Amino acid sequence: MSDEKLMKEYRGPSKQYPTIERKYFIRIFAGLMIILLGVIGQQITVELSNTTVLVQGPDPGAGPSEISSGIDVTRTGGMLAMLVGSVFNLRAITKYREEYGEIKEIEKRPEMLFILGGLILTIAAIGMAGSFII
């Protein structure tokens, strides 16, 4: 029997690691995007809090008066996005270790290199996001 025919009859594709690695990188990217969206949302809130609005006063002859926009700046949204993105990335790393553990003996890959890369990206994203948010 040829290898392709044999693999079609039995469970599992012949090369499972590309699928596992692709899912891992997509999950890490999604976690980084959550952190990035938190930073963007925080910066939008800061900009909106610094704006002023022109409002027509009670005297029509006096013209409009300038007042604050009334938007308060809190770090809650940005910090929550950092937390969710970090947990998402850590979950992606554990999921990758579980999935790769099933095929570790069959297909050798640099597992720790991928894990270290995911951790470094997550820590760098948290550090940069923290510098913008705090």
N, CA, C and O of each residue as an XYZ file, in Angstrom:
536
protein
N       0.838     -1.199      0.000
C       0.000      0.000      0.000
C       0.877      1.254      0.000
O       1.939      1.290      0.620
N       0.408      2.266     -0.703
C       1.153      3.522     -0.683
C       0.827      4.290      0.593
O      -0.186      4.053      1.251
N       1.729      5.222      0.919
C       1.544      5.991      2.161
C       0.271      6.817      2.139
O      -0.420      6.908      3.153
N      -0.056      7.425      0.994
C      -1.254      8.271      0.927
C      -2.523      7.448      1.126
O      -3.440      7.870      1.831
N      -2.571      6.276      0.507
C      -3.748      5.427      0.647
C      -3.871      4.916      2.077
O      -4.969      4.823      2.624
N      -2.727      4.587      2.672
C      -2.709      4.108      4.050
C      -3.209      5.191      5.004
O      -3.973      4.903      5.926
N      -2.779      6.440      4.783
C      -3.181      7.532      5.671
C      -4.650      7.898      5.469
O      -5.285      8.396      6.399
N      -5.191      7.670      4.307
C      -6.615      7.938      4.090
C      -7.490      6.934      4.837
O      -8.586      7.266      5.289
N      -6.994      5.711      4.961
C      -7.769      4.687      5.638
C      -7.712      4.814      7.152
O      -8.667      4.460      7.843
N      -6.606      5.314      7.669
C      -6.438      5.409      9.119
C      -6.599      6.848      9.579
O      -6.575      7.787      8.784
N      -6.763      6.988     10.877
C      -7.061      8.285     11.474
C      -5.858      9.227     11.408
O      -4.726      8.821     11.669
N      -6.111     10.470     11.063
C      -5.107     11.519     11.135
C      -4.368     11.747      9.829
O      -4.056     10.788      9.123
N      -4.084     12.995      9.495
C      -3.311     13.304      8.296
C      -1.828     12.966      8.511
O      -1.372     12.777      9.639
N      -1.097     12.897      7.401
C       0.309     12.512      7.507
C       1.140     13.614      8.165
O       2.066     13.314      8.919
N       0.834     14.858      7.898
C       1.568     15.966      8.510
C       0.578     16.825      9.284
O      -0.205     17.574      8.699
N       0.623     16.706     10.595
C      -0.324     17.441     11.429
C       0.252     18.765     11.920
O      -0.505     19.671     12.270
N       1.570     18.891     11.951
C       2.149     20.085     12.555
C       1.823     21.382     11.824
O       1.688     22.403     12.499
N       1.683     21.426     10.467
C       1.325     22.722      9.864
C      -0.011     23.254     10.368
O      -0.159     24.456     10.589
N      -0.978     22.370     10.548
C      -2.290     22.798     11.045
C      -2.192     23.292     12.476
O      -2.784     24.312     12.827
N      -1.448     22.575     13.302
C      -1.290     22.966     14.711
C      -0.567     24.301     14.804
O      -0.972     25.168     15.579
N       0.491     24.479     14.031
C       1.240     25.736     14.063
C       0.415     26.892     13.519
O       0.479     27.999     14.053
N      -0.353     26.655     12.473
C      -1.190     27.714     11.908
C      -2.220     28.187     12.933
O      -2.423     29.388     13.112
N      -2.868     27.228     13.606
C      -3.844     27.605     14.638
C      -3.165     28.368     15.770
O      -3.736     29.316     16.308
N      -1.957     27.963     16.131
C      -1.215     28.635     17.204
C      -0.928     30.090     16.834
O      -1.168     30.996     17.632
N      -0.417     30.310     15.626
C      -0.093     31.672     15.213
C      -1.338     32.533     15.070
O      -1.299     33.727     15.368
N      -2.431     31.955     14.624
C      -3.684     32.706     14.523
C      -4.168     33.108     15.909
O      -4.631     34.233     16.096
N      -4.069     32.204     16.886
C      -4.488     32.519     18.253
C      -3.607     33.599     18.873
O      -4.112     34.512     19.527
N      -2.298     33.502     18.672
C      -1.383     34.529     19.201
C      -1.698     35.875     18.555
O      -1.746     36.893     19.245
N      -1.911     35.893     17.248
C      -2.242     37.122     16.534
C      -3.548     37.713     17.055
O      -3.653     38.930     17.212
N      -4.539     36.874     17.323
C      -5.821     37.360     17.850
C      -5.635     37.995     19.225
O      -6.231     39.034     19.507
N      -4.824     37.389     20.079
C      -4.547     37.967     21.395
C      -3.850     39.312     21.288
O      -4.154     40.242     22.034
N      -2.900     39.410     20.342
C      -2.208     40.690     20.137
C      -3.162     41.754     19.601
O      -3.037     42.929     19.946
N      -4.103     41.356     18.771
C      -5.087     42.310     18.249
C      -6.021     42.806     19.353
O      -6.432     43.966     19.338
N      -6.355     41.950     20.298
C      -7.183     42.376     21.435
C      -6.442     43.440     22.235
O      -7.031     44.447     22.625
N      -5.155     43.221     22.479
C      -4.352     44.204     23.210
C      -4.264     45.500     22.417
O      -4.386     46.583     22.990
N      -4.055     45.405     21.104
C      -3.963     46.594     20.259
C      -5.270     47.374     20.247
O      -5.260     48.603     20.301
N      -6.387     46.675     20.176
C      -7.686     47.364     20.202
C      -7.908     48.082     21.524
O      -8.517     49.151     21.553
N      -7.420     47.507     22.618
C      -7.512     48.180     23.909
C      -6.718     49.475     23.937
O      -7.174     50.477     24.486
N      -5.524     49.454     23.343
C      -4.694     50.662     23.280
C      -5.366     51.717     22.409
O      -5.402     52.895     22.764
N      -5.892     51.290     21.274
C      -6.565     52.244     20.379
C      -7.791     52.847     21.070
O      -8.013     54.056     20.998
N      -8.576     52.016     21.730
C      -9.744     52.530     22.459
C      -9.354     53.498     23.559
O     -10.038     54.499     23.776
N      -8.268     53.213     24.252
C      -7.792     54.105     25.314
C      -7.343     55.445     24.729
O      -7.648     56.497     25.289
N      -6.626     55.412     23.617
C      -6.163     56.658     23.000
C      -7.334     57.490     22.475
O      -7.305     58.718     22.553
N      -8.361     56.830     21.943
C      -9.549     57.559     21.490
C     -10.235     58.233     22.672
O     -10.672     59.379     22.564
N     -10.333     57.530     23.801
C     -10.954     58.108     24.998
C     -10.169     59.317     25.496
O     -10.759     60.324     25.889
N      -8.845     59.220     25.482
C      -8.008     60.350     25.920
C      -8.215     61.546     25.008
O      -8.356     62.673     25.482
N      -8.233     61.309     23.701
C      -8.438     62.412     22.761
C      -9.816     63.046     22.918
O      -9.949     64.269     22.864
N     -10.835     62.224     23.110
C     -12.182     62.768     23.281
C     -12.324     63.548     24.587
O     -13.098     64.504     24.654
N     -11.592     63.155     25.614
C     -11.686     63.875     26.879
C     -11.040     65.250     26.797
O     -11.380     66.143     27.574
N     -10.113     65.427     25.867
C      -9.440     66.722     25.715
C     -10.194     67.682     24.800
O      -9.812     68.847     24.694
N     -11.234     67.232     24.150
C     -11.954     68.092     23.214
C     -12.961     68.983     23.946
O     -13.381     68.707     25.070
N     -13.315     70.039     23.266
C     -14.341     70.948     23.784
C     -15.468     71.040     22.757
O     -15.289     70.732     21.578
N     -16.635     71.474     23.238
C     -17.817     71.551     22.396
C     -18.334     72.986     22.448
O     -18.356     73.608     23.510
N     -18.751     73.508     21.291
C     -19.356     74.842     21.250
C     -20.864     74.693     21.439
O     -21.526     73.961     20.704
N     -21.394     75.405     22.442
C     -22.812     75.329     22.768
C     -23.382     76.747     22.740
O     -22.777     77.697     23.238
N     -24.569     76.853     22.140
C     -25.237     78.158     22.091
C     -25.671     78.554     23.498
O     -26.352     77.783     24.175
N     -25.296     79.712     23.931
C     -25.642     80.202     25.255
C     -27.071     80.715     25.311
O     -27.766     80.732     24.295
N     -27.516     81.138     26.498
C     -28.887     81.642     26.635
C     -29.106     82.963     25.895
O     -30.228     83.269     25.490
N     -28.045     83.742     25.719
C     -28.161     85.013     24.999
C     -27.714     84.798     23.549
O     -26.536     84.540     23.301
N     -28.651     84.903     22.582
C     -28.271     84.647     21.193
C     -27.258     85.651     20.653
O     -26.517     85.324     19.725
N     -27.204     86.823     21.186
C     -26.271     87.840     20.705
C     -24.846     87.594     21.184
O     -23.900     88.094     20.576
N     -24.677     86.839     22.256
C     -23.347     86.624     22.816
C     -22.566     85.559     22.033
O     -21.340     85.502     22.132
N     -23.244     84.737     21.276
C     -22.550     83.693     20.513
C     -22.397     82.423     21.341
O     -22.805     82.366     22.501
N     -21.810     81.425     20.733
C     -21.657     80.142     21.427
C     -20.556     80.199     22.494
O     -19.600     80.969     22.389
N     -20.719     79.380     23.499
C     -19.685     79.280     24.526
C     -19.037     77.901     24.439
O     -19.664     76.922     24.036
N     -17.765     77.855     24.828
C     -16.997     76.610     24.725
C     -17.010     75.884     26.068
O     -16.655     76.464     27.094
N     -17.424     74.605     26.060
C     -17.441     73.809     27.284
C     -16.692     72.496     27.053
O     -16.451     72.099     25.913
N     -16.338     71.847     28.124
C     -15.630     70.561     28.052
C     -16.569     69.481     27.525
O     -17.788     69.583     27.668
N     -16.000     68.456     26.920
C     -16.823     67.384     26.352
C     -17.482     66.534     27.436
O     -18.490     65.882     27.162
N     -16.956     66.521     28.634
C     -17.555     65.784     29.731
C     -17.216     64.299     29.735
O     -17.839     63.528     30.466
N     -16.247     63.889     28.939
C     -15.839     62.482     28.903
C     -14.698     62.289     29.890
O     -13.678     62.975     29.823
N     -14.886     61.341     30.808
C     -13.854     61.058     31.801
C     -12.885     60.010     31.270
O     -13.277     59.085     30.558
N     -11.624     60.169     31.626
C     -10.604     59.217     31.206
C     -10.407     58.191     32.309
O     -10.052     58.541     33.435
N     -10.636     56.925     31.986
C     -10.330     55.832     32.900
C      -9.459     54.832     32.154
O      -9.543     54.703     30.933
N      -8.643     54.146     32.887
C      -7.754     53.155     32.286
C      -8.375     51.761     32.294
O      -7.720     50.790     31.913
N      -9.602     51.654     32.714
C     -10.238     50.358     32.880
C     -10.328     49.584     31.564
O      -9.978     48.405     31.523
N     -10.780     50.213     30.512
C     -10.937     49.524     29.230
C      -9.621     49.017     28.676
O      -9.530     47.876     28.224
N      -8.609     49.855     28.711
C      -7.297     49.452     28.219
C      -6.678     48.342     29.046
O      -6.100     47.400     28.503
N      -6.799     48.454     30.365
C      -6.247     47.424     31.241
C      -7.006     46.105     31.068
O      -6.400     45.033     31.099
N      -8.307     46.178     30.890
C      -9.098     44.976     30.676
C      -8.706     44.298     29.361
O      -8.608     43.073     29.301
N      -8.482     45.090     28.312
C      -8.052     44.526     27.031
C      -6.672     43.888     27.156
O      -6.423     42.841     26.559
N      -5.778     44.500     27.918
C      -4.461     43.897     28.146
C      -4.594     42.565     28.863
O      -3.926     41.593     28.511
N      -5.446     42.521     29.858
C      -5.647     41.293     30.618
C      -6.259     40.194     29.746
O      -5.786     39.058     29.753
N      -7.298     40.532     29.005
C      -7.967     39.545     28.153
C      -7.014     39.050     27.062
O      -6.944     37.848     26.804
N      -6.287     39.957     26.426
C      -5.338     39.563     25.393
C      -4.222     38.683     25.936
O      -3.795     37.735     25.276
N      -3.755     38.993     27.130
C      -2.701     38.185     27.756
C      -3.199     36.787     28.082
O      -2.513     35.801     27.812
N      -4.382     36.701     28.657
C      -4.961     35.387     28.977
C      -5.210     34.598     27.690
O      -4.996     33.387     27.648
N      -5.660     35.286     26.652
C      -5.903     34.644     25.363
C      -4.607     34.051     24.805
O      -4.597     32.924     24.309
N      -3.519     34.815     24.890
C      -2.236     34.318     24.394
C      -1.692     33.183     25.249
O      -1.145     32.218     24.716
N      -1.833     33.282     26.561
C      -1.370     32.193     27.420
C      -2.183     30.929     27.173
O      -1.646     29.822     27.226
N      -3.454     31.086     26.910
C      -4.295     29.935     26.579
C      -3.871     29.333     25.231
O      -3.898     28.115     25.056
N      -3.481     30.194     24.280
C      -3.005     29.706     22.982
C      -1.723     28.892     23.151
O      -1.533     27.880     22.477
N      -0.852     29.332     24.044
C       0.400     28.608     24.288
C       0.115     27.245     24.914
O       0.701     26.244     24.502
N      -0.781     27.193     25.906
C      -1.095     25.903     26.538
C      -1.801     24.981     25.548
O      -1.537     23.779     25.530
N      -2.672     25.516     24.743
C      -3.367     24.706     23.737
C      -2.361     24.131     22.730
O      -2.469     22.973     22.327
N      -1.383     24.953     22.332
C      -0.353     24.477     21.406
C       0.452     23.339     22.027
O       0.740     22.344     21.362
N       0.814     23.485     23.296
C       1.575     22.418     23.963
C       0.775     21.128     24.032
O       1.325     20.043     23.842
N      -0.522     21.240     24.303
C      -1.377     20.043     24.355
C      -1.481     19.377     22.981
O      -1.338     18.160     22.859
N      -1.733     20.190     21.948
C      -1.900     19.633     20.612
C      -0.594     19.061     20.074
O      -0.587     18.004     19.445
N       0.510     19.759     20.321
C       1.796     19.276     19.834
C       2.262     18.053     20.622
O       2.986     17.216     20.084
N       1.865     17.939     21.870
C       2.239     16.794     22.692
C       1.730     15.481     22.127
O       2.332     14.432     22.354
N       0.621     15.530     21.389
C       0.056     14.324     20.797
C       0.882     13.804     19.622
O       0.875     12.603     19.351
N       1.593     14.687     18.920
C       2.363     14.261     17.743
C       3.863     14.434     17.943
O       4.633     14.314     16.991
N       4.277     14.712     19.157
C       5.669     15.022     19.439
C       6.617     13.901     18.995
O       7.676     14.182     18.434
N       6.260     12.665     19.233
C       7.138     11.551     18.902
C       7.227     11.321     17.395
O       8.258     10.877     16.888
N       6.153     11.622     16.689
C       6.096     11.347     15.250
C       6.786     12.451     14.452
O       7.557     12.170     13.535
N       6.511     13.698     14.800
C       7.014     14.831     14.024
C       7.751     15.782     14.957
O       7.135     16.423     15.809
N       9.043     15.873     14.800
C       9.863     16.742     15.648
C       9.816     18.172     15.123
O      10.046     18.423     13.940
N       9.516     19.101     16.022
C       9.471     20.526     15.711
C      10.094     21.279     16.879
O      10.157     20.748     17.988
N      10.556     22.506     16.651
C      11.125     23.291     17.756
C      10.020     23.868     18.647
O       9.704     25.055     18.560
N       9.446     23.039     19.487
C       8.307     23.423     20.319
C       8.642     24.613     21.218
O       7.892     25.589     21.275
N       9.765     24.525     21.913
C      10.109     25.592     22.865
C      10.394     26.917     22.153
O      10.175     27.985     22.724
N      10.877     26.855     20.918
C      11.114     28.082     20.159
C       9.796     28.792     19.866
O       9.704     30.014     19.988
N       8.780     28.029     19.480
C       7.469     28.626     19.224
C       6.862     29.185     20.508
O       6.282     30.271     20.502
N       6.993     28.451     21.599
C       6.449     28.909     22.881
C       7.168     30.166     23.347
O       6.535     31.119     23.800
N       8.495     30.165     23.234
C       9.273     31.334     23.636
C       8.919     32.545     22.772
O       8.819     33.664     23.277
N       8.730     32.320     21.476
C       8.324     33.412     20.587
C       6.976     33.995     20.983
O       6.802     35.214     20.991
N       6.020     33.128     21.311
C       4.705     33.599     21.742
C       4.773     34.376     23.044
O       4.099     35.393     23.201
N       5.593     33.894     23.986
C       5.752     34.608     25.262
C       6.422     35.961     25.069
O       6.006     36.953     25.669
N       7.456     36.006     24.236
C       8.150     37.277     23.992
C       7.219     38.278     23.321
O       7.199     39.451     23.693
N       6.445     37.824     22.331
C       5.489     38.729     21.677
C       4.443     39.247     22.659
O       4.080     40.423     22.632
N       3.964     38.362     23.521
C       2.950     38.762     24.503
C       3.514     39.762     25.499
O       2.872     40.770     25.794
N       4.700     39.497     26.020
C       5.316     40.406     27.001
C       5.638     41.749     26.363
O       5.436     42.793     26.983
N       6.139     41.735     25.127
C       6.438     42.993     24.431
C       5.157     43.794     24.184
O       5.146     45.014     24.346
N       4.090     43.115     23.797
C       2.810     43.807     23.557
C       2.259     44.397     24.845
O       1.734     45.510     24.847
N       2.376     43.653     25.943
C       1.911     44.176     27.230
C       2.738     45.391     27.641
O       2.195     46.383     28.127
N       4.052     45.310     27.444
C       4.922     46.427     27.801
C       4.613     47.682     26.999
O       4.532     48.777     27.554
N       4.442     47.518     25.696
C       4.141     48.689     24.852
C       2.740     49.214     25.141
O       2.532     50.426     25.186
N       1.780     48.319     25.336
C       0.416     48.761     25.641
C       0.384     49.473     26.985
O      -0.299     50.485     27.145
N       1.127     48.939     27.950
C       1.185     49.577     29.262
C       1.769     50.969     29.212
O       1.341     51.853     29.954
N       2.758     51.174     28.331
C       3.347     52.517     28.224
C       2.359     53.517     27.639
O       2.420     54.703     27.964
N       1.460     53.065     26.793
C       0.444     53.974     26.243
C      -0.721     54.176     27.209
O      -1.261     55.277     27.312
N      -1.101     53.131     27.905
C      -2.299     53.203     28.749
C      -2.014     53.881     30.075
O      -2.809     54.697     30.542
N      -0.899     53.554     30.678
C      -0.624     54.087     32.030
C       0.041     55.413     31.970
O       0.342     56.001     33.009
